[in-house]
Amino acid sequence: MKKDIIKFLALGGQAENGKSNYCIEINGKIFIVDSGFRFPDSDKLGVDVIIPSFDYLVEHKDQVAAIIITHGHDDVMAALPYLLTDLPHVPVYAPNLTADLIEQMIDRYERHSKVNLHLDLHRVKRTASINIEGVPVEFFPVTHSIPGSVGVAFWTDHGYIVYASEFIIDFGAPEGFRCDLQKMMEIGKKGVLMLMVESNYAKREGYTSPKHKLTHLIEPTFEEATGRLIISSYAQNVFRTKEIVELTKKYHRRIVFYGRDKYDQTNSILRLEKKMRKPIIEIESRYLGKKENIGNPVKDRNYVILLSGSPRNIYSDIDDILDGGDDLLKVGKGDTFVVASPVLPGTEKIATRVSNNLYRTDANIVLLKNKNLWSMHASNEDIKVVIQIFKPKYYIPIKGEYQTFVKNAAIAREMNIPEDNIIIADNGEIITFENGEMLKERETIQVDDVMIDGIGVGDVGAKVIDDRIQLSNDGVVVVGITIDKKTKKIIAQTDCQSRGFVYLKDASYVIRHVIEICEEVVGQLEKKPDMDILEIRNQMKDKSMRYIVKETGKRPVFISVVVEV
């Protein structure tokens, strides 16, 4: 009797925050679950985002059966345009709202990059049971900060492979955010071979709910504020947007959705829901303020201005507003500014600067710390509930730093999953199951980060980053020398320019000596006119840098130019 051969491979998401990209292979058919990006570390200067390398999938493109996107957050879906560039004919499956957001994202990417992608998009219900290339696939609703979130389960001869996505247990969640425990229990009763559970909050005790809720933290502010309320919140946290809307209604204020980017997801969802039978956020027109009234003290003093944006941009937007760069919105006396956008990895520096600058204003500042405002990720007890429901034979912590994987594994041991059946895997490790048992040997493939800089994909390498770091630390020195093409003599004054290197008034002698060094090197051409210009330029750089390092201790980027006329 045929028994399924199953493989698990993470191309992203392991021991990092974001960039989720997981592959489930069943009898040679590869199912890709999620495809997101993460924000770069502070040393990746100029890099916008980082996505997984899809080289493995390109090599096995004939085996790829489907791409499944579990919810509409950037860390799980924003690398999809790049993936579809490499795998143009693979069908994409997603719940309805997520599918709408995917269409918008693809449309934006096509216009920005001036390309045409083939999107074969299949919309599925959150409780759907479908068949993809002979493999039964079950979807089940989970509670997360954006509505329409799902987990997914693949049936095999030895039980389900379950990907729980990102979730919390919150029995009071509003419609559209609710999980379906009944569907999850049905899957669990049929047997689960392997369960994948997120790890971000595994170190946190108890349940995430109700600590994820904003209402009790800012309702006193609504009660006390006599002027405008300005609230910063991440656009992708729709649960939090819904809370702010409900408080606006309760205190008879008017709300303005002030997403400065037209692609801001709050704006997108509000626009999309106009064609939905039941809106995600219900708000009557009497509770809506007008953007053009912002700045008019008579008309906007009762406004709630929801400043929404992406984790990458929201603090930059606030910074710009505080710097006077917004024509409408100015922060001043009588305003109450609530920062309800927790600091995420990679945004610490600008978030600190913005917080300090906010306190320089005359506004009342309410700064919500990360420890008080939890994101909607599974804590210790949430994880236990899911393990209890699915009762898996094997367990893989996913989505998080390595230390959170270790904690997640400890939770699994508490729930009586054998030590040998708990798998901590890195990106690039292939875990194989045959006859319902995990093989001890693990194949490993090379998985590199791909850095996105503007519309450039992967053309920012380590050398470019090193140059940018060098520029930021020690500046740049450019020396230009003009010579006669025939005689090789220097025929113009040597030009030496520097930026971010040394204060010329105090160190002009350094520049003068660099010029002397370079002129001496170029002077060799008069006696040896056949010397390669590239060799001359390299000598200019090498000799000048030895002097600069010795004299100043700095290592600027050095650019040597020799022009023949």
DRENKOL-147686 format. One line per 4 residues: number of its first residue (from 1); their letters; for each residue x negated, y, z of C-alpha. Coordinates in steps of 0.02 Angstrom, whole numbers. Each point is the difference from the previous one (the first is absolute). Layout:
<nodes>
NUM) A) X:Y:Z  ... .
</nodes>
This chain:
<nodes>
1) MKKD) 0:0:0  -66:171:-49  -59:108:145  -26:186:-16 .
5) IIKF) -176:72:4  7:171:82  -129:138:11  -3:164:95 .
9) LALG) -113:144:-52  -6:179:61  -72:127:-122  35:140:123 .
13) GQAE) 76:34:170  -115:-105:107  -108:90:130  56:169:-66 .
17) NGKS) 148:119:12  101:-8:-160  -41:-65:-175  113:-151:26 .
21) NYCI) -16:-126:-141  34:-185:31  5:-147:-119  97:-161:29 .
25) EING) -43:-136:-124  118:-150:-14  -51:-136:-123  -99:123:-105 .
29) KIFI) 134:137:0  -58:160:83  124:113:89  -69:172:44 .
33) VDSG) 81:75:155  -24:188:17  -130:109:-84  -46:157:95 .
37) FRFP) -140:121:31  -87:67:155  -78:167:37  -190:10:-7 .
41) DSDK) -112:19:151  -70:174:30  -166:-47:-82  83:-35:-168 .
45) LGVD) -10:181:-55  119:51:-139  83:-171:-10  190:12:-1 .
49) VIIP) 50:-178:40  -71:-177:-3  87:-147:-84  -44:-185:-10 .
53) SFDY) -104:-71:-141  113:-101:-115  -141:-93:-88  55:-168:72 .
57) LVEH) 178:27:-62  -59:52:-172  -105:-159:-10  155:-102:47 .
61) KDQV) 131:107:-87  81:-149:-86  41:-70:172  83:158:71 .
65) AAII) 186:-31:13  64:156:89  -38:155:101  112:26:153 .
69) ITHG) 4:169:89  77:-8:174  32:185:34  -31:175:-63 .
73) HDDV) -157:54:92  -163:47:-85  -103:-128:95  102:-140:-80 .
77) MAAL) 53:67:-170  -105:148:-58  -133:-106:-88  134:-77:-110 .
81) PYLL) -33:114:-150  -182:-54:-2  49:-182:18  123:12:-144 .
85) TDLP) -136:78:-106  -95:-164:19  154:-115:1  123:89:-115 .
89) HVPV) 127:-139:-24  19:-68:176  178:23:69  20:107:157 .
93) YAPN) 132:-44:132  58:127:130  154:50:102  108:136:-74 .
97) LTAD) -68:157:86  -179:-61:-17  33:-31:-185  62:180:-19 .
101) LIEQ) -158:66:81  -107:-114:-109  82:72:-157  -37:177:59 .
105) MIDR) -179:-46:42  -31:-82:-169  77:148:-91  -112:120:95 .
109) YERH) -154:-106:-31  37:-10:-188  19:188:-16  -152:37:107 .
113) SKVN) -113:-127:-86  78:18:-173  26:-188:-20  149:-114:-27 .
117) LHLD) 21:-147:117  113:-150:-26  111:-18:154  106:-158:5 .
121) LHRV) 95:44:159  122:-122:82  112:69:138  44:-124:138 .
125) KRTA) 119:8:148  -81:1:170  75:-171:37  -30:-70:-175 .
129) SINI) -40:-183:-36  -81:-12:-172  -110:-116:-101  -160:64:-80 .
133) EGVP) -82:-122:-121  67:-150:93  -42:63:175  148:41:116 .
137) VEFF) -26:171:79  99:70:147  9:183:51  49:54:175 .
141) PVTH) 31:177:67  -120:71:131  4:160:101  -133:126:-51 .
145) SIPG) -13:188:-16  67:1:-178  167:-79:-43  13:-152:-111 .
149) SVGV) -156:-86:70  -11:-189:-19  -105:-151:40  -18:-141:-124 .
153) AFWT) -12:-190:11  -60:-124:-132  62:-180:8  -124:-143:-18 .
157) DHGY) 8:-188:28  -69:29:175  110:146:53  5:187:-29 .
161) IVYA) -145:119:-20  67:154:92  -64:178:-20  82:102:139 .
165) SEFI) -53:169:-71  3:146:124  136:0:131  64:30:175 .
169) IDFG) 141:-80:99  133:134:27  177:-65:19  68:177:-1 .
173) APEG) -74:47:-169  121:90:-117  69:-78:-158  -131:-16:-136 .
177) FRCD) -136:-25:131  69:-155:86  -86:-167:-4  96:-160:-35 .
181) LQKM) -43:-122:139  125:-126:-67  -89:-12:-168  -168:-11:88 .
185) MEIG) 63:-142:111  67:-94:-152  -174:7:-76  -78:-55:165 .
189) KKGV) 116:-150:16  -55:-68:-169  -181:4:56  -143:123:-19 .
193) LMLM) -172:-59:-53  -85:168:16  50:168:74  -88:167:-34 .
197) VESN) 32:136:129  -65:179:9  -127:45:135  -7:191:9 .
201) YAKR) 85:11:170  -44:-174:66  -98:77:145  152:95:62 .
205) EGYT) 101:-84:137  189:-19:-4  112:46:-146  -30:149:-115 .
209) SPKH) 183:50:19  51:123:68  -172:83:0  13:27:-188 .
213) KLTH) 146:119:23  -23:186:-14  167:60:68  -37:-6:187 .
217) LIEP) -167:87:-27  65:151:-94  181:19:57  -53:113:146 .
221) TFEE) -84:110:-130  163:11:-98  89:50:161  -125:134:48 .
225) ATGR) -50:76:-168  82:167:-37  -82:29:-169  -51:-108:-147 .
229) LIIS) -59:-177:21  -138:-58:-117  -35:-187:8  -138:-91:-92 .
233) SYAQ) 39:-182:-37  -63:-129:-124  114:-12:-151  -11:-189:-3 .
237) NVFR) 68:-16:177  182:13:-50  56:-67:170  -76:155:80 .
241) TKEI) 79:115:-131  169:-76:42  -27:38:186  -43:182:-39 .
245) VELT) 157:17:-107  109:-70:141  -74:124:125  30:141:-125 .
249) KKYH) 184:-47:-6  14:-21:188  -69:174:35  96:83:-143 .
253) RRIV) -153:55:-94  -39:-5:-186  -141:-102:-75  -113:41:-146 .
257) FYGR) -100:-142:-76  -163:90:-32  -102:-131:-92  -125:109:-92 .
261) DKYD) -42:-138:-124  144:-34:-120  -48:-184:13  17:7:189 .
265) QTNS) 90:-160:49  129:87:110  54:100:-151  -5:-157:-107 .
269) ILRL) 112:-100:116  124:141:22  7:19:-188  18:-186:-31 .
273) EKKM) 139:-22:126  112:117:-98  32:-146:-118  18:-128:141 .
277) RKPI) 167:-62:60  -50:29:182  -136:130:33  -148:-44:110 .
281) IEIE) 13:167:90  174:75:7  2:189:19  142:118:-39 .
285) SRYL) -33:161:-93  39:106:154  -158:-69:81  -112:41:-148 .
289) GKKE) -100:161:-2  -64:87:-154  -185:4:-37  11:176:-70 .
293) NIGN) 64:63:169  -160:-50:88  -86:158:61  163:96:21 .
297) PVKD) 15:17:191  187:26:-10  34:-157:-101  -134:-124:52 .
301) RNYV) -10:18:191  113:-153:19  -96:-105:-126  -90:-165:24 .
305) ILLS) -138:1:-130  -58:-178:-30  -175:12:-70  -24:-172:-74 .
309) GSPR) -144:-71:-99  -123:-142:-21  -128:-45:135  -132:64:-120 .
313) NIYS) 80:170:-30  109:50:146  -139:75:107  -71:89:-153 .
317) DIDD) 174:73:-28  10:62:179  -176:71:-15  50:92:-158 .
321) ILDG) 157:70:81  -99:62:151  -126:79:-118  138:101:-85 .
325) GDDL) 2:-104:-158  188:-31:0  110:136:-72  153:-45:106 .
329) LKVG) -51:-86:159  -99:97:129  -24:-58:179  21:132:134 .
333) KGDT) 83:61:158  167:-81:37  -41:-159:-97  -19:-170:79 .
337) FVVA) -118:-113:-97  15:-187:36  -142:-109:-65  83:-171:-19 .
341) SPVL) -126:-69:-125  -119:-114:96  -183:10:-46  -47:-143:-117 .
345) PGTE) -175:-68:-38  -90:116:-118  99:156:50  -74:30:173 .
349) KIAT) -110:147:-48  130:107:-88  133:-47:129  -110:67:140 .
353) RVSN) -33:161:-95  185:25:-36  48:-32:182  -125:132:59 .
357) NLYR) 62:125:-129  181:-29:48  -39:53:177  -74:161:-68 .
361) TDAN) 174:51:-61  135:79:108  115:-150:-27  47:-126:133 .
365) IVLL) -97:-159:-42  59:-177:39  -138:-122:-45  53:-183:7 .
369) KNKN) -147:-116:33  -19:-170:-80  17:-86:169  174:76:21 .
373) LWSM) 66:-23:-176  -25:-177:-63  10:-51:-180  121:-140:-45 .
377) HASN) -121:-146:9  16:-161:98  -63:3:179  -37:-151:109 .
381) EDIK) 180:-50:36  60:36:-177  -130:-123:-64  55:-131:126 .
385) VVIQ) 180:12:-58  -48:-30:-181  -112:-146:44  143:-74:103 .
389) IFKP) 121:17:-145  -112:-77:-134  -100:-125:107  -140:-15:-130 .
393) KYYI) -127:-140:-12  -136:122:-54  -17:184:43  -98:140:-86 .
397) PIKG) -16:175:77  4:130:-139  -1:190:-19  -116:78:128 .
401) EYQT) -175:15:69  -97:-155:51  24:35:186  189:1:-25 .
405) FVKN) -13:-167:-92  -83:-74:154  141:66:110  132:-63:-121 .
409) AAIA) -83:-171:3  8:2:191  187:33:-9  19:-149:-116 .
413) REMN) -93:-111:125  119:61:136  142:-60:-112  -79:-175:-5 .
417) IPED) -71:6:-175  -158:-108:5  -166:91:-7  -53:-96:-156 .
421) NIII) 160:57:-89  -30:186:26  -96:73:-147  -94:165:5 .
425) ADNG) -44:36:-181  -99:139:-83  34:76:-169  -63:-121:-131 .
429) EIIT) 17:-161:101  107:-133:-82  95:-111:123  59:-163:-81 .
433) FENG) 135:-121:58  21:-176:-70  132:-124:59  55:127:130 .
437) EMLK) -172:10:80  -129:140:-7  -167:-46:-75  -151:45:105 .
441) ERET) -100:66:-147  34:179:-52  -46:66:-170  -53:183:2 .
445) IQVD) 8:124:-142  -76:174:-10  133:133:30  -57:180:-19 .
449) DVMI) 88:162:39  48:103:-152  -9:187:31  122:116:-86 .
453) DGIG) -59:178:-30  131:100:-95  45:-104:-152  -167:-91:7 .
457) VGDV) 16:-182:49  -155:-85:67  -120:126:-76  -51:65:171 .
461) GAKV) -135:-118:61  -117:-3:150  -127:111:-90  130:135:-34 .
465) IDDR) 57:-6:182  -181:11:59  -27:153:-110  156:81:72 .
469) IQLS) -57:-34:177  -172:69:-42  80:155:-75  110:27:153 .
473) NDGV) -145:-24:120  -147:86:-85  64:89:-154  -73:6:-174 .
477) VVVG) -155:74:-84  -4:28:-189  -160:48:-91  7:49:-183 .
481) ITID) -154:28:-110  0:56:-182  -145:-52:-114  -49:28:-181 .
485) KKTK) 43:-153:-103  -164:5:-96  -130:66:122  84:-71:159 .
489) KIIA) -41:162:90  119:74:129  79:149:-87  125:65:127 .
493) QTDC) 9:33:185  34:-160:97  172:0:79  29:-84:169 .
497) QSRG) 173:1:76  56:-80:163  167:-21:88  23:-62:177 .
501) FVYL) -187:-31:19  -90:138:94  33:183:40  -110:80:-133 .
505) KDAS) -41:155:102  -88:-108:129  -73:-132:-117  -36:85:-166 .
509) YVIR) -176:-71:7  74:-175:-18  84:47:-164  -157:88:-63 .
513) HVIE) -106:-154:34  128:-115:-82  -12:109:-156  -190:-11:4 .
517) ICEE) 7:-190:16  120:-16:-147  -98:119:-111  -160:-97:36 .
521) VVGQ) 86:-163:-50  70:74:-161  -171:75:-36  -63:-176:-36 .
525) LEKK) 94:6:-165  -122:124:-75  -139:-130:14  110:-153:-25 .
529) PDMD) 139:54:-119  53:-182:-26  53:-23:181  182:-50:20 .
533) ILEI) 110:143:60  92:-122:115  -165:-42:85  -37:185:22 .
537) RNQM) 171:28:79  -25:-148:118  -170:68:53  79:171:33 .
541) KDKS) 127:-83:112  -118:-118:91  -136:129:39  125:135:47 .
545) MRYI) 97:-117:114  -157:-55:92  -39:182:36  180:44:47 .
549) VKET) 17:-146:122  -167:40:80  36:185:15  186:0:46 .
553) GKRP) 50:-177:49  144:12:-124  39:-113:-148  103:103:-122 .
557) VFIS) 60:-64:-167  -137:56:-120  38:33:-183  -143:36:-120 .
561) VVVE) 33:74:-173  -125:25:-141  66:93:-153  -97:1:-165 .
565) V) 33:146:-118 .
</nodes>
